Amino acid sequence: MSIISKERINMSDENIVKKVCRELEITQRELAERLGVPPTTLSGWAGGDIPKMTELALNLMLENKSLKDKFSASKEAQKILNGGI
């Protein structure tokens, strides 16, 4: 399994685990449940080395949230354009 080390990540970038929790407004325990891993595994990832497939899954979670937010905003804009219907 491929691991992304702290050295390969720009340290000014926020850890992906922490970013997902913040963006989705969930705890690390809740994220662990969604991913089907023990909370101790997730806390290890939050501290550094993250498997490549996990990083991809977390990025997809962020992208999904972003797309849902954009879709919701466009629905609201359409509602306004249609006279609030």
C-alpha positions as a Markdown table, in Angstrom:
| # | Residue | x | y | z |
|---|---|---|---|---|
| 1 | Met | 0.0 | 0.0 | 0.0 |
| 2 | Ser | 1.3 | 3.4 | -0.9 |
| 3 | Ile | 1.8 | 5.9 | 1.9 |
| 4 | Ile | 2.1 | 9.6 | 1.6 |
| 5 | Ser | 4.6 | 10.9 | 4.1 |
| 6 | Lys | 4.7 | 14.2 | 5.9 |
| 7 | Glu | 7.8 | 15.1 | 4.0 |
| 8 | Arg | 6.0 | 14.9 | 0.6 |
| 9 | Ile | 3.1 | 17.1 | 1.7 |
| 10 | Asn | 3.6 | 20.8 | 1.8 |
| 11 | Met | 3.5 | 21.5 | 5.5 |
| 12 | Ser | 1.6 | 24.7 | 5.0 |
| 13 | Asp | -1.3 | 22.6 | 3.7 |
| 14 | Glu | -3.8 | 21.4 | 6.2 |
| 15 | Asn | -3.9 | 17.7 | 6.9 |
| 16 | Ile | -6.6 | 16.2 | 4.7 |
| 17 | Val | -8.3 | 14.3 | 7.6 |
| 18 | Lys | -8.6 | 17.5 | 9.6 |
| 19 | Lys | -9.8 | 19.4 | 6.5 |
| 20 | Val | -12.5 | 16.8 | 5.7 |
| 21 | Cys | -13.8 | 16.9 | 9.3 |
| 22 | Arg | -13.9 | 20.7 | 9.3 |
| 23 | Glu | -15.6 | 20.9 | 5.9 |
| 24 | Leu | -18.2 | 18.2 | 6.6 |
| 25 | Glu | -18.6 | 19.5 | 10.2 |
| 26 | Ile | -18.0 | 16.0 | 11.7 |
| 27 | Thr | -15.7 | 14.6 | 14.3 |
| 28 | Gln | -12.8 | 12.3 | 13.5 |
| 29 | Arg | -14.8 | 9.5 | 15.2 |
| 30 | Glu | -17.7 | 10.1 | 12.8 |
| 31 | Leu | -15.3 | 10.2 | 9.8 |
| 32 | Ala | -13.8 | 6.9 | 11.0 |
| 33 | Glu | -17.3 | 5.4 | 11.1 |
| 34 | Arg | -18.0 | 6.6 | 7.5 |
| 35 | Leu | -14.8 | 5.1 | 6.3 |
| 36 | Gly | -15.2 | 1.9 | 8.2 |
| 37 | Val | -12.0 | 2.2 | 10.1 |
| 38 | Pro | -11.2 | 2.3 | 13.9 |
| 39 | Pro | -10.9 | 5.8 | 15.3 |
| 40 | Thr | -7.3 | 5.0 | 16.3 |
| 41 | Thr | -6.4 | 4.4 | 12.7 |
| 42 | Leu | -7.9 | 7.7 | 11.6 |
| 43 | Ser | -6.2 | 9.6 | 14.4 |
| 44 | Gly | -2.9 | 8.1 | 13.1 |
| 45 | Trp | -3.7 | 9.4 | 9.6 |
| 46 | Ala | -4.5 | 12.8 | 11.1 |
| 47 | Gly | -1.0 | 12.9 | 12.5 |
| 48 | Gly | 0.8 | 12.1 | 9.4 |
| 49 | Asp | 1.1 | 9.1 | 7.0 |
| 50 | Ile | -2.1 | 8.5 | 5.0 |
| 51 | Pro | -2.6 | 5.6 | 2.5 |
| 52 | Lys | -2.9 | 6.9 | -1.0 |
| 53 | Met | -6.4 | 5.3 | -1.5 |
| 54 | Thr | -7.6 | 6.9 | 1.7 |
| 55 | Glu | -6.3 | 10.3 | 0.5 |
| 56 | Leu | -8.2 | 9.8 | -2.7 |
| 57 | Ala | -11.4 | 8.8 | -0.8 |
| 58 | Leu | -11.1 | 11.9 | 1.4 |
| 59 | Asn | -10.6 | 14.2 | -1.6 |
| 60 | Leu | -13.7 | 12.7 | -3.2 |
| 61 | Met | -15.6 | 13.4 | 0.0 |
| 62 | Leu | -14.5 | 17.1 | -0.3 |
| 63 | Glu | -15.3 | 17.2 | -4.0 |
| 64 | Asn | -18.8 | 15.7 | -3.4 |
| 65 | Lys | -19.5 | 18.3 | -0.7 |
| 66 | Ser | -18.4 | 21.1 | -3.0 |
| 67 | Leu | -20.6 | 19.8 | -5.8 |
| 68 | Lys | -23.6 | 19.5 | -3.5 |
| 69 | Asp | -23.1 | 23.0 | -2.3 |
| 70 | Lys | -22.8 | 24.4 | -5.9 |
| 71 | Phe | -25.9 | 22.4 | -6.9 |
| 72 | Ser | -27.9 | 23.8 | -4.0 |
| 73 | Ala | -26.8 | 27.3 | -4.8 |
| 74 | Ser | -27.8 | 26.9 | -8.5 |
| 75 | Lys | -31.2 | 25.5 | -7.4 |
| 76 | Glu | -31.7 | 28.6 | -5.2 |
| 77 | Ala | -30.7 | 30.9 | -8.1 |
| 78 | Gln | -33.1 | 29.1 | -10.4 |
| 79 | Lys | -35.9 | 29.5 | -7.9 |
| 80 | Ile | -35.2 | 33.2 | -7.7 |
| 81 | Leu | -35.1 | 33.6 | -11.5 |
| 82 | Asn | -38.4 | 31.7 | -11.7 |
| 83 | Gly | -40.0 | 34.2 | -9.4 |
| 84 | Gly | -39.7 | 32.2 | -6.2 |
| 85 | Ile | -41.7 | 29.3 | -7.4 |
